[in-house]
Amino acid sequence: MQAGVIKDERTRKYLPWLGALAIFMQALDATILNTGLPSIAKSLGESPLEMQSVIVSYTLTVALLIPLSGWLADRFGTKRIFILAVGLFSLGSVFCSISNTLDQLVLARIFQAIGGAMMVPVARLTLIYAYPKDQLLKVINFITIPGLIGPMLGPAVGGFLVEKLSWHWIFLINVPVGLIAVLVAKSIIPNFTNKVGRFDLLGWILFSGGLTMLTLVIEKWNSPTISTIQLIMLCLLAVLMGVAYVYYARRAKDPLIKLDLFKITTLRLGLIGNLVTRFGIGGMPLMIPLLLQVGYGYSAMYAGMMMIPQALSNLVSRNFVVPIVRRFGYRSTLITNTILTGLLISCFFFITPNTPYWVIIILMIGNGAFNAIQFTSMNTISLADLDQETSSEGNSLLSVTQQLAVSLGISLSAMVLMIFQNSAVAVSSDQIAVFRYTFLVMGLITVLSSFVFTKLDKDAGASMSGKREYGDKSEE
């Protein structure tokens, strides 16, 4: 079936729910894992402050394979690839559950990520093909709302499973959800295809190689198994592969990522904003559970329960994204919200071991609300000016950027945490001091990232927001 707006009423009605289910699976997996990391670390004999490789291995693999997912979906059909993706993700979850060492778990997470790299991007691509642009903001916002049930259930369910059963069960819960997604996909999702050329293997090697080297530098900076000279060499190799890809992409007929896409202003700034903003925000899902369990000594279940208000705030706030963007436009919304988000993250610096738990919950509620506005606005402005020819590649590039930013955000926050852990800050009688200073740095990075959105035009994304029409300066 060629890509185009669908007319079947049943498919139009239920297709967004399938996208929501895909997001639910990934969100549930991530939030359950974040809460369970300290327990997994104890079981495997590792430090809970150095378990970020379990998350980074997944997000980095997803980032590297997403470009292939768009090509596969266009070549073999969105329905076939989505079902394959869910199957691989579910099987990978089983492998995670039977892991006995950290290395085994990391390898299982990489296998799981092969499915995850295709699951959500293909679901989103299907929606882009299926709905007209003036309905896309509502549809994308809708699929994110049911998907947020995962973050709401994840922490509490993860804490319960870890305490009452074992951490292995936090992965097995993905299996029944995956079976439901496959059954629904067989009868609902259209098998859209698009004309594609040969997959750019050389471009993928250069692109993925550069990203892998960069992540290794951030991950291994304090490892005793790697020297400073080796780190510098890895960093130089990452830069060289990046430069080589740019040189190659300018001359290749069908490169992995066409550099012409960056001529689309809203896509370019949306991608840059996604990347730099998540440098600060991206580490929060790792830092907050660690703060609650390692810093305050809460149990996994209690820490999970404390995460629910943040997820609920995020869920409720999604309902206000469309009217906010329509009232103020993308530019003003993103600049203001990014600054407020950074300031709120910085407020975690002022917590102490004696801070009442309800104060922390209020901060988490605010963080959930601001994140809802931030992520939905950044994602939709990135897609605002894509057409039929650029939708697949632009959507893949957005997904790559998101996963890469999450990976780098987690790695950077873990690096900052370890820097403070190895400094005089850790000597303080305040056992949460290393977390406080980490939050301060993450907050400042987020505030500074707001500068990116000042480059947006006042009418940027008007085709989605409905605030203005291009060429018409009057309010609707």
N, C-alpha and C positions, 0 to 999 in steps of 0.2 A: 504494500500500500504506500503510495507516494504521500509525503508530508503535506498536510493541509488541514484546515479547520474541520473538525468532525461535526457531523450532523445528527448522528444517532443519539437520541435523548438519553437512553440508558447509560451509554458510555460517558456522555458529558456529565451526567449526574454523579457517577461513582468513580470516575477516573481520578479525581483529586484525592479521594480516600485512599487509593492505592499508593499515591505519592506520599501521603501522610503516614501510611503504614511502613514504607521504606525508611522514612526519617525516624519513625518511632523505634525501629529496630536498632539503628545506629545510635540514637540518643540514649536508649535504654542500655545498650552495651557500654557506652562511654561512661555514663553516670554511675552505673553499678560498679564498673571497674575502678573509677576514681575513689569511691568509698571503700572498696575492698583492698586497695593497694597496701595499706599497712599490714593487714592480715596476710596477704600473699607474701609480702616481704618477710614476715616472721616465719611463715611456713617454709620458705625457700632459703632462709638464713641470710637474707640481704638487708641492707639499710633502707628504711622507708623513704629516706630523703634522696635515694639514688635509684628509684624504680621508674624514672621517667622513660627509660628505654622501652618499656612495655607499651606505652602510649605512642611515643615517637616512632617506633618501628611500624606501627599501624598507619599513622597519619602520613608519614613520609612515603610509604609504599602506595597508599591511596593517591597521593599527589603525583607520583611518578607514572602510575598506570591510568589515570583519568584521561589523558589524551588518547590512549588506545581505546578507551570505552566509547568515546564519541564516534570514532572511526568504525568500531565493531557494530555499534547500534545503527549507523547509517548504512553499513554494508550488509548486515544480516537481519536487521529489523529490531525495533525497540522491544517487541514482545519476547523474542527468543533470547536476547541478551539480558533482559531484566530477569527472566526466570533462571537463566544460568547464573547470574550474579547472586541472587538470593540463595540458590543451592550451594554455591561455593562458600558464601558467608556463613551459612548454617553448619556446613561440614567443618569449616575452620573453627567455629565455636566449640564443636566436639573435640577437636584436637587440642584447643586451649584447656579444656576441662581435664584432660588426661596428662597434662604436662607435669613433670616432676622436678624440673630445674628451671632457672631463669632463662637459660639459653633455649631450652625447649619451648618455653612460653613465648619468647620473642619470635622464634621461627613459626610457631602456630599462629601468632598474631599477624605475621607477614602473609601467611596463606589466607587467613580470614580477610585480610585487607584486599586481596585480589578480587574477591566478591564485592567488598565494600566500595572499591574504586569504581565499579560499574553501577551499583544498585541505585544510589540517590541521583547521580548525574543523569542516568538514562531515564529515570522517572521524571526528572525536571525537564529533560529534553523533550520527552513525550508531551508534556503539558505545553511547552513552547510551540510545538508543532500543532497541537490540537485546539488551542484557543486563540482568538483574536487579541491583538496587543492591548486594546482598551479594557480587557477583562483579566489580563495576566497578573496585575498587581494584586487583585482580590484573590485570584486562584492561588498564587504563590503564598500569600499571607495565610490563606485558609489551610493549605497543606502543612504549614509550619505549626499552626495552633494545635491540631490533634497530635502532631508529632511531639509536642511539648509534654504530653502525658508521660512520655518516657523519662524525661528529667524529673518529673514530679514523683513518679513511682520508683525510679531507679535507685536513689540514695537510700530510701527506707527499705525497699525490697533487698537491695544489696547488703545492707546492714543486718537484716533479718536472716538472709541465707548464710552469711558469713558466721554469724553467732550461733544459729540453731543447727545448721548443717555443716557446710564447709565452703571455702571460696570457689571450689570447682563448679558449684551450682550456679554461680553468677554468669557463667557462659552457657550452660545447658538450657537456660531459660529462653535463649534465642531460637532454639530448635522449633518449638511449637508455633512461635510467631512466624518463622520462616515458612513453615508448611502452609499456614493460612494465606500468606502473601502469594505463594505459588498457585494455590487453588483459585484465588481471586484474579490473579493476573491472566490465567488461562482463558477466562471468560470476559474480561473487561478491557485489558490494554490492547490498543491497536498495534499492528506490526508495521509501523512507519519505516520506510527506507528512504535513502537519499543517494544521489550519485556521488561516489568517492573514487579517488585514484588509489595508487599503491600506498601502503603505510610507510611513512618516512622513518625507517629504522635507524639510519645514521643520525638524523636530527634528534630522535628519541635518546640515543646513546649519549650524545653531547649534552642534551638538556638534562636528562636524569642523572648523568654522571656528575655534572656541576652541582646540582642540588644535593646529591648524596655526599659529596666531598665537603660542602659547606656545613651540612648537618653534623657530619662526623667531627669537624673542627669544634663546633659548639658543644657536642656531646662529650668529647674525649679531652677537653682542654686541661682537666685536672687528673687525668688517668695516669697512674704510675707506669703503665705499659707502653706509653707513647711519649717520645721526647719533644722538646720545643722545636727542634729542627724539622721533625716529622710533621708537626702541626702546621708550621710555616709552609712546608711543601704541599700539604693537603690544601691549604688556603690558596696558594698560588695555582694549583691544579684546578680548583673550583673556578677561579677567575678566568684562567685560560680556556676552560671548556665553555664557559659562558660567552666569552668573546668569540670563540670558534663557532658557536652556534649562531650568533648574530651574523657573522661573516657568511656562514653557510646558508642561512635562511634567506638572505638577500639575493642569493643566486639560484637557489633551488626552485624548481617549478611548483611543487606542492609540498612545502615544508610542514613539519609537525605543527608549528604555531606560526601563522603568517604575521609578519611584523606590521603589515598594513592594518591589522586589527587595532593597533595602538593609535591609528589616526582618528578613530572614533573617540571623541573627547570623553563622553560619559563612561564608556567602557574603560578607557585608560585610567581616568581618575578614580573610578569605582574599584578597579583592581589594585591600584596603588594604595587607596584608602583601606581596602580590606587587609592588605599586607601589613602596613605600618601600624594601623590601629590595633590589630590583633597581636602585635608584638607585646603590648601591655595587657590587653584583655585576655589573650589566649592562654595565659598561665593561670588564670583564676580558677578554672575547674580542677586543677591539680593542687593549687595552693590552699584553697579553703578547706577541703577535706583533711589535708595534712595539718593545717592550723588547728582544726577541731580535735583531731585524734592524737597527733604528736605533740602539739603545743599545749592544748588544754586537757588532754588525757581522756576525752570522751570515748565511749564505746562506739563501735561501728554503727550499731543501730541508732544510738542517740544522735550521733553526728549526721546520720542519714535523715533522721526526722527533722533536724534543724535545717536541712537543705530544702525541704519541701516548700516553705514560704517563698524562697527565692524563685523556684520553678513556677509556683502559682502566680507570683507577681509578673513573671515573664509571660505566662500564658494570658493573663488578663490584659496586660499592656498591649499585646498584639492587636487587640480590637481598636486601639486608638491610633495605630500607625497611619492608616489611610487618611483619616480626617486631619491628623497633624501635618502630614506631607502636603495634602491638598490646601491646607490653610497657609502654611509658611513656605512651601517649596522645599526641594531637596537640599539646596545649598544652606539655607538658614538652619534647617532641621539638623543636618549632619554636623555643621560647625558647632552649634550650641550643645547638641547631645554628646558629642565626643569630649568636649571640655568638661561637661558635668560628670560624665562617666569617669574620666581621669581623676577629677577632684574627689569623687566618691571612693574610688579605689585607694587614693592617698589617705582618706580618713581612717582606713584600717591601721595606719601608723600609730594612731592615738589610743588604740586598745591596750589594755594591760592584763596581767593575770587575774586582776580583781574586777575587770569589766563585766557587768551583768550580761547574761546570755542574751537578754532581749535587745540590748544595744547592738550586738553582733547581728542578730536576726534583722533588725531594722536596716542596717547597712546592706545585708544580703538582699533584702526586698528591693531596696533602691537599685542595687546592681542588676537584679533581674529585670526591672522595668526599663532601665536605660539600655540594657543589652537588646531587649526586644525591638526598641526603636532603631538602634544602631545597625543591627544585622539585617533587618528587613529592608531598611532604607539603602544600605550599601549594596545589597544583593540586587534590588530592583533597579537602582540607578545604573548599575553595570549592564543590565539587559535592555535598558530603555530604548536605545537606538539601533538595536540589532534587527536585521531583516532576514528573509528566508535563506539568503546566501551565507550569512555570517552567524546565524543562530547556533548551529552545532558547535563550531569552533569557539565562538564567544562563550557559550555555556560551559564548555570543557575548560577553557582558560580560567573562568571564574571559579570553577570547582577546584582546579589545581591550586589557584592562589589561596583559596580558603584553607585547604588542607595543609599547604606549605606554611601558611601563616600560623595555623594551630601548632604544627610541629615545631616551628621556630620559636613561637611564643612560649610553649612548654619548656623547650630546651633553654631559652634565655632566662626564664624565671627560675628554673632549676639551677642554672649557672650562677645567677645572682644570689640565690639562696645559699649555695655552697661557698661563695665568696665571703658572705657574712658569717657563715658557719665556721670558716677557717680564720676569721678575723677576731679582733678584740671584742666585737659585738657579742659573740657567743659566750664570752667569759662573764657577761652580765648576769646578775641574779635573776633577771627577767627571762624566763625560759622561752618566751615567745618573741624575744627581741629580733632574732634573725628573720622571722616572718614579718614583723612590723617594718623593718627597713626594706625588705623585698617588695612589700606592697607599695611603699613610698616610691621606689624606683619605677615600678610598673605603672603607677598612677601618673608620674611625670612624663613617661614615654607616651602614654595615651593622650595627655593634654597637648603635647607637642605635635602629635599626629593630626590634630585638627587643622593644621596649616594646609594640608593636602586639599581639603574641601573648599578652601577659599578660592581655588582655581576654577571651581564650577561656575557656569553662568547662572544668573538668577532664574532663568527659565529652563535650566537643565532638567531633563526627564519629564517635560510637560506632557508628552504623549502618554505617560503612565500615571502621573500624579493628577492630571486633570486640572491643575491650578491655572495654567494658561495654555493657549494654543500658540504654536510657533508663528511668529510674525504678528501676534496680537498681544498688545501690552496691557490689555484690560483684564481685571479679575473676572473669573467666571461667576 
